[in-house]
Amino acid sequence: ASTTAASASDAAPTIELATPAPEEAPPMLGQAGTLEDLDGWLQTDATSLADFDGSVKIVQFWTFGCRNCKATIPHLAEIYADYSSQGLEIIGVHAPEFEFESDPAAIAQAAVDLGVTWPIALDTDKTNFRSWQPGRRFWPRTFVVDQNNEIRFDRIGEGAYDELHDTVVWLLENGP
């Protein structure tokens, strides 16, 4: 990524991403699904995944009782803080593993306790958890979806945070 020095006569400063994008485009892994038959949303006025069309999206399937899910949150929070103002959105699709994780009030409190500040889709019956993950299913599962609804990153479990970051940065700088 090139940078341009702004002179005093420039009308608006150049917005730069925190780090330059990698040169190689992230792979196209298939079309992303939708989010259907949800039990509502928390922390947003959105009513569907389509409300985020045109954005780079991290879609993570998680549940608040999952140790591995909780371990990803600080990394997602850092990426969200760095790039939400440049077009990144995170959608946490909460798909409970156990009955105690199904209560919306408990999910909302867990979001506060864990520092989850992005929109949360409530997938209580795990309809979307299953449709996005045919075969074996995992918590957490993190996808990056580009501006054209194409999956560009898919990670089961923790880790690959540099690759996640680089995918987001590349898509924000270069589009799909």
C-alpha positions, 0 to 999 in steps of 0.5 A: 500500500502506498502512502501519500503525504498530505500537504496543508492545502489538501482538503481531507487527509488520507485514511490509512489502514493500521497496516498495509494489505498483503499483496496476494488476494485471499482465496474464494471459498464459496458463497456465504449463507444467510441468517434465517429463522433467528430469534432476534438480534442484540446490540444492533437494529439489524434484522438480517445479514443483508443489512450488512451487505457491501461490508467486509464481515467477520461472521463467527459462530460462538457460544458464551460458555465455550472456552475457545470462543472466549479466547478469540474475543480479544483478537476480534475486539482488536480488529473491530477497534482498528477497522470498524470505521473503515467498513468492517462489521463483525456478526457474532452468531450465538448458537448455544451448546447448552440450555443455560446459554439460550437465555437472551438476557444471559447472552447480553450479560455475557457480551458485556462481561466478555467485551463483545461490542458487535452485533449478535444474531441469536441462533437458539435452534442452531439453524444457521450453525448447521446450514453454514457448517454441513457435516461436523460443526464447531465452536468457534467457527470464524468466516470472513465474507467480502463485499460480494458475499463470498467467503474469503477466510474460514477458521475452526477454533482459535488461532490464525489471527494474523491471517484473519487480520490480513484477509480483512485488511486486503479486502478493505483496501482492494475490495473483492 
